[in-house]
Amino acid sequence: MIRWAKKRLWRLIGMRGHGDYIRAFVESGECRTGLDVGCGHSSVLTAFRPNFRTVGLDAFEAAINEARARSQHDDYILADILKVEPETILAWAGGQPFDLVTLIDVIEHFPKRQGFELLERCERLSRKYVILVTPNGFLAQGPEHGNPYQRHLSGWFGHDFEGLGYTVRGMMGTRFLRGYGALPRYNFPGAIKCDWVLAWLLRAEKNYRRAFSLLAIKDVRGVPARLDGGFGGRRGKPYELPFPPCGPA
């Protein structure tokens, strides 16, 4: 009974994560293939195999080797996405664009100007959706785990993505109680639980400026037509992404 109550409470106050959004796309049948850019040694896409084909791409050879050893993906590509054209990457991966391209905690590792180029290349690799996650603003980080690509070189804000057609949500608690590596900013018992409660009170998922991380989603196909017969026609229904119900990542 207590365990059931805790689970219900979590579903009430928990913020959705990128896994929830990906699950909604996969379970609906709309996405059957995915590319994880900057996949590292583990991937959120792995959980949806084998009915969902995944490819991991990373510029750090040790990360690719460990991902392969752990059977994280169906295929692997060792490449710097800014140095290899998207068409070449697609040719290596089978020739067709992916239904979904993920960029999880990657864009902040590039200078800002290169980050915008990275987004443009990811959109060229996808035929449906791009999902990215990044800290809300600049968060300093060094070359963790011996990987020089882990250093943070830029900070990103919601308007950076909204201006490119992305829908932005908050995730990973609040920016007030989280710090380096998304760990608690203050060391006291129950710090993470307090952060989740604060995020719920602040509605940080929708009011993303209060969240620790940003989640941005774009349908690269654009929005459907909403006017029939030109300016004098009737209006169609507003376009909305299929956001999943609230729940833990």
HELIX and SHEET records of a PDB file:
HELIX    1   1 ILE A    2  ILE A   13  1                                  12    
HELIX    2   2 HIS A   18  GLU A   27  1                                  10    
HELIX    3   3 VAL A   44  PHE A   48  5                                   5    
HELIX    4   4 GLU A   61  ALA A   69  1                                   9    
HELIX    5   5 PRO A   86  TRP A   92  1                                   7    
HELIX    6   6 ILE A  107  HIS A  109  5                                   3    
HELIX    7   7 LYS A  112  LEU A  125  1                                  14    
HELIX    8   8 GLU A  144  GLY A  146  5                                   3    
HELIX    9   9 PRO A  148  GLN A  150  5                                   3    
HELIX   10  10 GLY A  158  GLU A  162  1                                   5    
HELIX   11  11 TYR A  180  ALA A  182  5                                   3    
HELIX   12  12 ALA A  191  LEU A  201  1                                  11    
HELIX   13  13 TYR A  208  ARG A  210  5                                   3    
HELIX   14  14 GLY A  230  GLY A  232  5                                   3    
SHEET    1   A 7 ASP A  75  LEU A  78  0                                        
SHEET    2   A 7 ARG A  53  ASP A  58  1                                        
SHEET    3   A 7 THR A  33  VAL A  37  1                                        
SHEET    4   A 7 PHE A  98  ILE A 104  1                                        
SHEET    5   A 7 SER A 126  PRO A 135  1                                        
SHEET    6   A 7 ALA A 211  ASP A 219 -1                                        
SHEET    7   A 7 THR A 167  THR A 174 -1                                        
END                                                                             
